[in-house]
């Protein structure tokens, strides 16, 4: 190609870039280009608190906040975020969301904070019907508030903080324990009479601190869980911590518990990617006993050894700009979703922030349901977002 022809090609590319139309975004969405806030200037308004919201367009929540055009691939043409259940007087929807496809229901736990969860009171497990949610959405109701049904569970379930599954047909819960009652992994029948089975409640005779989150490793069927000391910080446990803040694996076939990762302040959310070859662990160290913004609010990625199942090659996957990385979910394309202080933050498989489902308040966790629905727990309310994404969880 001669220089004249090359110049014509370059000029055409430049002109196309200058005249390219901005991307078409769905309703209830806002495009926020990082260049627009890369420099705030001497008189700019800077955030000084870790949970302060970042909403430079002052859009009204809830909405999809798009930082990278690739996020549009996850949004249907008629994308929406809709509140489907609410109770302003009770933090009924906080953690441990589990979608059960056999009943088309989403189960979840109420707040893990006092007074709902305390030395004298455990939190509650409830559920909503996604069939009722879909019926309400199709009817065009302006204010949807589907019924919330609370389960009557035995005393073996004490302050549920994490959940996943179904695992062998049951809900799999990670509980903090309460008082002298131990933290444990518990199976719960999702149907009445909601009978329970404790899988493990000790590490060779020593109590766990206060289990936080849990996932099943897809190839092996082993159960992995995080174990920080949040139950002691919240005054819910009377026995002092007996173990470091660590991540464990549990083999349900043999009963063996194994430590797989350490060196955390507060290990929190857990998830797997790439068919179980990669593990994601969130560290919520910024909100330990004292808020310290120099501590981690970080998702770390690890390689999972296929034989020992220990984690290695720790590296930063993402640092959360608002709050902490709480519950973590991964879709089949490797996108990582995390509950944060402003909603749900989404990164691609390379750790690039592509967008947020901006609720405008704290979201601890979320779960994928069928039909492109993401069920988002926002403490006193539940939202449903329409997404073109599917959970990578393997249901057994």
ZANU-36059 format. One record per residue (C-alpha): residue number from 0; x, y negated, z. Coordinates in Angstrom, 2 decimals. Example, Ala and Ser with C-alpha at 12.3 -4.5 7.8 and 13.67 -1.06 7.14 Angstrom:
// residues 2
+-----+---------+---------+---------+
: num :       X :       Y :       Z :
+-----+---------+---------+---------+
:   0 :   12.30 :    4.50 :    7.80 :
:   1 :   13.67 :    1.06 :    7.14 :
+-----+---------+---------+---------+
***
This chain:
// residues 396
+-----+---------+---------+---------+
: num :       X :       Y :       Z :
+-----+---------+---------+---------+
:   0 :    0.00 :    0.00 :    0.00 :
:   1 :    1.47 :   -3.41 :   -1.02 :
:   2 :    1.57 :   -6.39 :    1.37 :
:   3 :   -1.35 :   -8.14 :   -0.33 :
:   4 :   -3.61 :   -5.08 :    0.05 :
:   5 :   -2.50 :   -4.58 :    3.67 :
:   6 :   -3.32 :   -8.22 :    4.47 :
:   7 :   -6.82 :   -7.76 :    3.04 :
:   8 :   -7.39 :   -4.72 :    5.27 :
:   9 :   -6.11 :   -6.55 :    8.38 :
:  10 :   -8.24 :   -9.60 :    7.61 :
:  11 :  -11.33 :   -7.42 :    7.18 :
:  12 :  -10.73 :   -5.70 :   10.52 :
:  13 :  -10.26 :   -9.02 :   12.30 :
:  14 :  -13.36 :  -10.53 :   10.71 :
:  15 :  -15.39 :   -7.45 :   11.67 :
:  16 :  -14.19 :   -7.78 :   15.25 :
:  17 :  -15.11 :  -11.43 :   15.37 :
:  18 :  -18.54 :  -10.92 :   13.90 :
:  19 :  -19.44 :   -7.59 :   15.50 :
:  20 :  -22.80 :   -7.67 :   17.18 :
:  21 :  -22.92 :   -7.14 :   20.94 :
:  22 :  -24.15 :   -3.68 :   21.96 :
:  23 :  -27.87 :   -3.19 :   22.36 :
:  24 :  -28.56 :   -2.38 :   26.00 :
:  25 :  -31.77 :   -0.79 :   27.33 :
:  26 :  -34.20 :   -2.77 :   29.40 :
:  27 :  -33.36 :   -2.94 :   33.11 :
:  28 :  -29.68 :   -3.07 :   32.11 :
:  29 :  -26.97 :   -5.72 :   32.28 :
:  30 :  -23.66 :   -5.73 :   30.40 :
:  31 :  -20.80 :   -7.07 :   32.55 :
:  32 :  -17.57 :   -7.36 :   30.59 :
:  33 :  -14.51 :   -7.21 :   32.90 :
:  34 :  -12.87 :  -10.12 :   31.06 :
:  35 :  -15.64 :  -12.39 :   32.32 :
:  36 :  -14.49 :  -12.02 :   35.94 :
:  37 :  -10.79 :  -11.17 :   35.50 :
:  38 :   -9.91 :  -14.68 :   36.71 :
:  39 :  -12.05 :  -16.36 :   39.39 :
:  40 :   -9.75 :  -19.31 :   39.86 :
:  41 :   -8.78 :  -21.40 :   42.86 :
:  42 :  -12.37 :  -22.37 :   43.54 :
:  43 :  -13.81 :  -18.92 :   42.89 :
:  44 :  -15.97 :  -17.01 :   45.33 :
:  45 :  -14.10 :  -13.96 :   46.59 :
:  46 :  -15.57 :  -11.10 :   48.59 :
:  47 :  -14.24 :  -10.71 :   52.13 :
:  48 :  -16.26 :   -7.68 :   53.32 :
:  49 :  -15.98 :   -4.15 :   51.91 :
:  50 :  -19.75 :   -3.76 :   51.56 :
:  51 :  -20.41 :   -7.19 :   49.99 :
:  52 :  -22.24 :   -6.71 :   46.69 :
:  53 :  -20.59 :   -7.50 :   43.35 :
:  54 :  -23.33 :   -8.83 :   41.09 :
:  55 :  -21.78 :  -11.58 :   38.94 :
:  56 :  -24.86 :  -11.90 :   36.71 :
:  57 :  -27.22 :  -12.24 :   39.71 :
:  58 :  -29.53 :   -9.66 :   38.16 :
:  59 :  -32.42 :   -8.44 :   40.31 :
:  60 :  -32.00 :   -4.83 :   41.54 :
:  61 :  -32.51 :   -2.14 :   40.61 :
:  62 :  -30.73 :   -2.19 :   37.26 :
:  63 :  -28.00 :   -0.44 :   35.28 :
:  64 :  -24.74 :   -2.38 :   35.50 :
:  65 :  -22.67 :   -1.62 :   32.42 :
:  66 :  -18.90 :   -2.21 :   32.63 :
:  67 :  -17.94 :   -0.11 :   29.62 :
:  68 :  -19.98 :    0.53 :   26.49 :
:  69 :  -19.45 :    4.28 :   26.90 :
:  70 :  -21.93 :    4.11 :   29.81 :
:  71 :  -24.65 :    3.56 :   27.19 :
:  72 :  -24.27 :    7.21 :   26.17 :
:  73 :  -25.73 :    8.15 :   29.56 :
:  74 :  -28.78 :    5.88 :   29.24 :
:  75 :  -31.90 :    6.85 :   27.30 :
:  76 :  -33.43 :    4.23 :   25.00 :
:  77 :  -36.20 :    3.73 :   27.54 :
:  78 :  -33.98 :    4.01 :   30.59 :
:  79 :  -35.53 :    3.09 :   33.93 :
:  80 :  -34.93 :    3.04 :   37.68 :
:  81 :  -38.08 :    3.46 :   39.74 :
:  82 :  -38.79 :    3.69 :   43.45 :
:  83 :  -40.86 :    6.82 :   44.04 :
:  84 :  -41.06 :    7.09 :   47.85 :
:  85 :  -40.64 :    4.62 :   50.68 :
:  86 :  -41.04 :    4.14 :   54.41 :
:  87 :  -39.72 :    0.80 :   55.61 :
:  88 :  -39.89 :    1.89 :   59.26 :
:  89 :  -37.97 :    5.18 :   59.02 :
:  90 :  -34.62 :    6.08 :   57.33 :
:  91 :  -36.03 :    9.34 :   56.02 :
:  92 :  -33.84 :    9.77 :   52.92 :
:  93 :  -30.15 :    9.50 :   53.64 :
:  94 :  -28.08 :   12.57 :   52.85 :
:  95 :  -27.82 :   16.21 :   51.72 :
:  96 :  -29.98 :   16.05 :   48.54 :
:  97 :  -30.64 :   19.44 :   46.97 :
:  98 :  -32.76 :   20.04 :   43.88 :
:  99 :  -34.43 :   23.46 :   43.87 :
: 100 :  -35.47 :   24.33 :   40.30 :
: 101 :  -37.57 :   27.26 :   41.49 :
: 102 :  -39.97 :   24.91 :   43.28 :
: 103 :  -39.18 :   21.68 :   41.39 :
: 104 :  -38.56 :   19.95 :   44.71 :
: 105 :  -35.78 :   17.79 :   46.14 :
: 106 :  -34.78 :   18.36 :   49.76 :
: 107 :  -32.88 :   15.78 :   51.82 :
: 108 :  -31.92 :   14.73 :   55.34 :
: 109 :  -32.80 :   11.60 :   57.28 :
: 110 :  -30.17 :    9.23 :   58.68 :
: 111 :  -27.08 :   10.60 :   60.41 :
: 112 :  -26.82 :    7.42 :   62.49 :
: 113 :  -28.38 :    6.67 :   65.88 :
: 114 :  -31.14 :    6.60 :   66.95 :
: 115 :  -32.34 :    9.16 :   64.36 :
: 116 :  -29.23 :   11.26 :   64.93 :
: 117 :  -27.86 :   11.01 :   68.44 :
: 118 :  -26.73 :   13.01 :   71.42 :
: 119 :  -30.39 :   13.61 :   72.24 :
: 120 :  -31.97 :   13.90 :   68.79 :
: 121 :  -31.22 :   15.64 :   65.51 :
: 122 :  -32.22 :   14.31 :   62.13 :
: 123 :  -34.92 :   15.84 :   59.92 :
: 124 :  -35.02 :   17.72 :   56.62 :
: 125 :  -37.81 :   16.75 :   54.24 :
: 126 :  -38.74 :   17.22 :   50.59 :
: 127 :  -40.62 :   15.64 :   47.70 :
: 128 :  -42.20 :   17.30 :   44.71 :
: 129 :  -40.73 :   16.29 :   41.35 :
: 130 :  -43.95 :   17.49 :   39.75 :
: 131 :  -45.79 :   14.81 :   41.69 :
: 132 :  -43.10 :   12.28 :   40.80 :
: 133 :  -43.48 :   13.00 :   37.09 :
: 134 :  -47.25 :   12.79 :   37.31 :
: 135 :  -46.99 :    9.39 :   38.99 :
: 136 :  -44.48 :    8.14 :   36.41 :
: 137 :  -46.71 :    9.21 :   33.53 :
: 138 :  -49.74 :    7.56 :   35.08 :
: 139 :  -47.98 :    4.22 :   35.02 :
: 140 :  -48.58 :    3.53 :   38.70 :
: 141 :  -47.10 :    0.20 :   39.71 :
: 142 :  -46.13 :    1.31 :   43.23 :
: 143 :  -45.28 :    4.98 :   43.49 :
: 144 :  -45.05 :    6.58 :   46.91 :
: 145 :  -45.29 :   10.35 :   46.65 :
: 146 :  -45.88 :   12.43 :   49.79 :
: 147 :  -42.87 :   13.40 :   51.90 :
: 148 :  -43.09 :   16.75 :   53.66 :
: 149 :  -40.89 :   17.39 :   56.72 :
: 150 :  -39.68 :   20.92 :   57.43 :
: 151 :  -39.93 :   22.53 :   60.87 :
: 152 :  -36.45 :   23.98 :   61.39 :
: 153 :  -34.97 :   25.87 :   64.37 :
: 154 :  -32.36 :   24.48 :   66.74 :
: 155 :  -29.55 :   26.08 :   64.75 :
: 156 :  -29.73 :   23.06 :   62.42 :
: 157 :  -28.27 :   20.06 :   64.26 :
: 158 :  -27.64 :   16.75 :   62.41 :
: 159 :  -27.45 :   17.73 :   58.76 :
: 160 :  -24.90 :   15.64 :   56.86 :
: 161 :  -24.31 :   17.56 :   53.63 :
: 162 :  -26.14 :   19.94 :   51.37 :
: 163 :  -25.88 :   21.78 :   48.08 :
: 164 :  -27.40 :   24.69 :   46.22 :
: 165 :  -29.52 :   26.58 :   45.95 :
: 166 :  -26.94 :   29.15 :   46.96 :
: 167 :  -28.28 :   32.69 :   46.68 :
: 168 :  -31.78 :   31.21 :   46.70 :
: 169 :  -31.27 :   29.15 :   49.87 :
: 170 :  -30.43 :   25.57 :   50.73 :
: 171 :  -26.83 :   25.32 :   51.95 :
: 172 :  -26.41 :   22.70 :   54.69 :
: 173 :  -23.36 :   21.27 :   56.43 :
: 174 :  -24.29 :   20.17 :   59.95 :
: 175 :  -22.38 :   17.96 :   62.38 :
: 176 :  -23.60 :   19.73 :   65.50 :
: 177 :  -24.75 :   17.82 :   68.57 :
: 178 :  -23.50 :   17.63 :   72.15 :
: 179 :  -21.78 :   20.95 :   72.75 :
: 180 :  -23.68 :   22.63 :   69.88 :
: 181 :  -21.18 :   23.48 :   67.14 :
: 182 :  -20.91 :   22.06 :   63.65 :
: 183 :  -21.82 :   24.77 :   61.12 :
: 184 :  -22.71 :   25.88 :   57.62 :
: 185 :  -26.34 :   27.01 :   57.54 :
: 186 :  -28.52 :   28.67 :   54.92 :
: 187 :  -32.19 :   27.58 :   54.92 :
: 188 :  -35.02 :   29.32 :   53.12 :
: 189 :  -36.62 :   26.58 :   50.95 :
: 190 :  -40.02 :   28.19 :   51.48 :
: 191 :  -42.05 :   28.63 :   54.65 :
: 192 :  -41.26 :   29.77 :   57.32 :
: 193 :  -37.92 :   28.03 :   56.48 :
: 194 :  -35.88 :   30.64 :   58.36 :
: 195 :  -32.16 :   29.92 :   58.76 :
: 196 :  -28.87 :   31.81 :   58.81 :
: 197 :  -25.66 :   30.38 :   60.25 :
: 198 :  -22.69 :   31.33 :   58.04 :
: 199 :  -19.80 :   29.93 :   60.08 :
: 200 :  -19.39 :   27.65 :   63.09 :
: 201 :  -15.72 :   27.91 :   64.10 :
: 202 :  -12.15 :   28.05 :   62.91 :
: 203 :  -10.74 :   31.11 :   64.69 :
: 204 :  -12.57 :   30.19 :   67.89 :
: 205 :  -12.13 :   26.41 :   67.66 :
: 206 :  -15.11 :   24.18 :   66.90 :
: 207 :  -15.09 :   22.18 :   63.71 :
: 208 :  -15.27 :   18.41 :   64.23 :
: 209 :  -18.42 :   17.42 :   62.35 :
: 210 :  -18.88 :   18.87 :   58.87 :
: 211 :  -19.77 :   16.24 :   56.32 :
: 212 :  -20.27 :   17.53 :   52.78 :
: 213 :  -20.24 :   20.87 :   51.01 :
: 214 :  -20.02 :   22.38 :   47.52 :
: 215 :  -19.79 :   25.89 :   46.09 :
: 216 :  -16.76 :   26.56 :   43.90 :
: 217 :  -18.24 :   27.68 :   40.57 :
: 218 :  -15.87 :   30.50 :   39.53 :
: 219 :  -15.23 :   32.06 :   42.93 :
: 220 :  -18.46 :   31.47 :   44.88 :
: 221 :  -16.42 :   30.24 :   47.84 :
: 222 :  -17.86 :   27.41 :   49.91 :
: 223 :  -15.76 :   24.29 :   50.41 :
: 224 :  -16.53 :   21.61 :   52.99 :
: 225 :  -15.07 :   18.44 :   54.50 :
: 226 :  -14.71 :   18.04 :   58.26 :
: 227 :  -14.05 :   14.52 :   59.61 :
: 228 :  -14.66 :   13.29 :   63.14 :
: 229 :  -17.70 :   11.11 :   62.48 :
: 230 :  -19.84 :   12.93 :   65.05 :
: 231 :  -17.49 :   11.78 :   67.79 :
: 232 :  -17.32 :    8.23 :   66.46 :
: 233 :  -21.15 :    8.11 :   66.48 :
: 234 :  -21.34 :    9.48 :   70.03 :
: 235 :  -23.15 :   12.64 :   68.92 :
: 236 :  -20.59 :   15.17 :   70.19 :
: 237 :  -19.42 :   15.66 :   73.75 :
: 238 :  -16.58 :   18.08 :   73.11 :
: 239 :  -13.37 :   16.31 :   71.98 :
: 240 :  -12.00 :   16.97 :   68.48 :
: 241 :  -10.01 :   20.17 :   68.28 :
: 242 :   -8.83 :   20.00 :   64.67 :
: 243 :   -7.38 :   17.46 :   62.23 :
: 244 :   -9.65 :   15.87 :   59.60 :
: 245 :   -9.35 :   18.48 :   56.86 :
: 246 :  -11.00 :   20.29 :   53.95 :
: 247 :  -11.77 :   24.00 :   54.25 :
: 248 :  -12.87 :   26.92 :   52.13 :
: 249 :  -15.10 :   29.68 :   53.43 :
: 250 :  -15.38 :   33.08 :   51.79 :
: 251 :  -18.95 :   34.28 :   52.46 :
: 252 :  -18.00 :   37.83 :   51.47 :
: 253 :  -15.25 :   38.20 :   54.08 :
: 254 :  -15.95 :   35.41 :   56.58 :
: 255 :  -12.43 :   34.02 :   56.18 :
: 256 :  -11.96 :   30.26 :   56.69 :
: 257 :   -8.94 :   28.60 :   55.12 :
: 258 :   -7.55 :   25.07 :   55.25 :
: 259 :   -7.04 :   23.76 :   51.70 :
: 260 :   -6.20 :   20.05 :   52.09 :
: 261 :   -5.29 :   17.54 :   54.80 :
: 262 :   -3.83 :   14.04 :   55.22 :
: 263 :   -7.17 :   12.21 :   55.31 :
: 264 :   -8.60 :    9.51 :   57.52 :
: 265 :  -12.25 :   10.50 :   56.98 :
: 266 :  -12.74 :   13.21 :   54.33 :
: 267 :  -16.26 :   12.74 :   53.03 :
: 268 :  -17.83 :   13.71 :   49.70 :
: 269 :  -16.67 :   16.75 :   47.76 :
: 270 :  -17.25 :   17.98 :   44.21 :
: 271 :  -15.63 :   20.10 :   41.51 :
: 272 :  -14.92 :   19.38 :   37.87 :
: 273 :  -13.58 :   21.19 :   34.82 :
: 274 :  -15.15 :   24.49 :   35.77 :
: 275 :  -13.69 :   24.42 :   39.27 :
: 276 :  -10.12 :   23.63 :   38.22 :
: 277 :  -10.29 :   20.13 :   39.71 :
: 278 :  -11.55 :   19.10 :   43.15 :
: 279 :  -12.66 :   15.61 :   44.11 :
: 280 :  -12.56 :   14.45 :   47.74 :
: 281 :  -13.65 :   11.04 :   48.95 :
: 282 :  -11.86 :    9.41 :   51.88 :
: 283 :  -14.03 :    6.92 :   53.80 :
: 284 :  -11.21 :    5.70 :   56.02 :
: 285 :  -12.21 :    2.05 :   55.66 :
: 286 :  -15.20 :    2.77 :   57.92 :
: 287 :  -13.56 :    4.66 :   60.76 :
: 288 :  -14.13 :    3.64 :   64.38 :
: 289 :  -13.12 :    0.11 :   63.37 :
: 290 :  -13.66 :   -1.31 :   59.88 :
: 291 :  -10.27 :   -1.74 :   58.23 :
: 292 :  -10.18 :   -2.78 :   54.58 :
: 293 :   -6.59 :   -1.59 :   54.23 :
: 294 :   -7.71 :    2.02 :   54.79 :
: 295 :   -8.88 :    4.30 :   51.97 :
: 296 :  -12.18 :    3.99 :   50.14 :
: 297 :  -10.78 :    6.37 :   47.60 :
: 298 :  -11.68 :    9.45 :   45.59 :
: 299 :   -8.71 :   11.76 :   45.24 :
: 300 :   -8.41 :   14.44 :   42.57 :
: 301 :   -6.63 :   17.76 :   43.13 :
: 302 :   -5.74 :   20.85 :   41.19 :
: 303 :   -7.38 :   23.99 :   42.61 :
: 304 :   -5.11 :   27.03 :   42.74 :
: 305 :   -7.00 :   29.93 :   41.10 :
: 306 :   -5.58 :   32.48 :   43.56 :
: 307 :   -5.09 :   30.77 :   46.91 :
: 308 :   -7.81 :   28.09 :   46.31 :
: 309 :   -5.63 :   25.51 :   48.03 :
: 310 :   -5.55 :   21.95 :   46.65 :
: 311 :   -2.40 :   20.45 :   45.17 :
: 312 :   -1.18 :   17.58 :   42.98 :
: 313 :   -3.13 :   14.94 :   44.88 :
: 314 :   -3.68 :   11.77 :   42.87 :
: 315 :   -5.96 :    8.75 :   43.00 :
: 316 :   -9.01 :    9.24 :   40.81 :
: 317 :  -10.78 :    6.00 :   41.75 :
: 318 :  -10.96 :    3.34 :   44.43 :
: 319 :  -14.45 :    2.13 :   45.32 :
: 320 :  -14.93 :   -1.63 :   45.12 :
: 321 :  -18.06 :   -1.73 :   47.33 :
: 322 :  -18.30 :    0.36 :   50.49 :
: 323 :  -16.99 :    3.92 :   50.41 :
: 324 :  -17.28 :    6.94 :   48.14 :
: 325 :  -19.94 :    8.94 :   49.96 :
: 326 :  -21.71 :   11.86 :   48.26 :
: 327 :  -20.10 :   12.91 :   44.95 :
: 328 :  -21.76 :   14.65 :   42.01 :
: 329 :  -20.30 :   15.56 :   38.60 :
: 330 :  -22.14 :   16.05 :   35.31 :
: 331 :  -21.38 :   18.57 :   32.58 :
: 332 :  -19.33 :   15.99 :   30.63 :
: 333 :  -17.03 :   15.35 :   33.59 :
: 334 :  -18.48 :   11.99 :   34.60 :
: 335 :  -18.23 :   11.42 :   38.35 :
: 336 :  -21.14 :    9.87 :   40.28 :
: 337 :  -20.66 :    8.61 :   43.85 :
: 338 :  -22.96 :    7.02 :   46.39 :
: 339 :  -21.61 :    3.58 :   47.34 :
: 340 :  -22.75 :    0.51 :   49.27 :
: 341 :  -24.46 :   -0.97 :   46.19 :
: 342 :  -25.98 :    2.14 :   44.63 :
: 343 :  -24.44 :    4.85 :   42.46 :
: 344 :  -21.04 :    4.21 :   40.88 :
: 345 :  -20.08 :    6.16 :   37.75 :
: 346 :  -16.62 :    6.86 :   36.33 :
: 347 :  -15.70 :    8.87 :   33.27 :
: 348 :  -13.53 :   11.98 :   33.60 :
: 349 :  -10.39 :    9.82 :   33.43 :
: 350 :  -11.39 :    7.72 :   36.43 :
: 351 :  -12.43 :    4.66 :   34.40 :
: 352 :  -15.37 :    2.74 :   35.89 :
: 353 :  -18.07 :    2.73 :   33.22 :
: 354 :  -21.16 :    1.62 :   35.11 :
: 355 :  -23.34 :    1.54 :   38.17 :
: 356 :  -26.93 :    2.29 :   39.00 :
: 357 :  -27.22 :   -0.87 :   41.03 :
: 358 :  -29.79 :   -0.44 :   43.82 :
: 359 :  -28.58 :   -3.42 :   45.84 :
: 360 :  -28.31 :   -1.40 :   49.04 :
: 361 :  -26.38 :    1.54 :   50.43 :
: 362 :  -26.77 :    4.92 :   48.75 :
: 363 :  -25.21 :    7.87 :   50.55 :
: 364 :  -25.98 :   10.54 :   47.98 :
: 365 :  -27.95 :   11.61 :   44.92 :
: 366 :  -28.94 :   14.78 :   43.07 :
: 367 :  -29.68 :   15.67 :   39.47 :
: 368 :  -33.13 :   17.10 :   38.85 :
: 369 :  -34.49 :   18.51 :   35.61 :
: 370 :  -35.53 :   16.42 :   32.63 :
: 371 :  -32.78 :   13.81 :   32.92 :
: 372 :  -33.69 :   12.60 :   36.38 :
: 373 :  -31.23 :   11.40 :   38.99 :
: 374 :  -32.80 :   11.30 :   42.45 :
: 375 :  -31.15 :    8.58 :   44.56 :
: 376 :  -31.38 :    8.43 :   48.35 :
: 377 :  -31.45 :    4.86 :   49.69 :
: 378 :  -32.21 :    5.44 :   53.36 :
: 379 :  -35.75 :    4.05 :   53.61 :
: 380 :  -36.59 :    4.75 :   49.98 :
: 381 :  -35.99 :    7.16 :   47.13 :
: 382 :  -35.34 :    6.03 :   43.56 :
: 383 :  -35.40 :    8.02 :   40.33 :
: 384 :  -33.20 :    6.95 :   37.43 :
: 385 :  -33.55 :    8.32 :   33.92 :
: 386 :  -30.17 :    9.46 :   32.61 :
: 387 :  -28.82 :   11.58 :   29.79 :
: 388 :  -26.77 :   13.73 :   32.12 :
: 389 :  -26.99 :   17.19 :   33.67 :
: 390 :  -25.46 :   18.45 :   36.90 :
: 391 :  -22.46 :   20.78 :   36.65 :
: 392 :  -23.58 :   22.64 :   39.78 :
: 393 :  -24.04 :   26.38 :   39.34 :
: 394 :  -27.27 :   27.55 :   40.99 :
: 395 :  -27.35 :   31.09 :   42.36 :
+-----+---------+---------+---------+
***
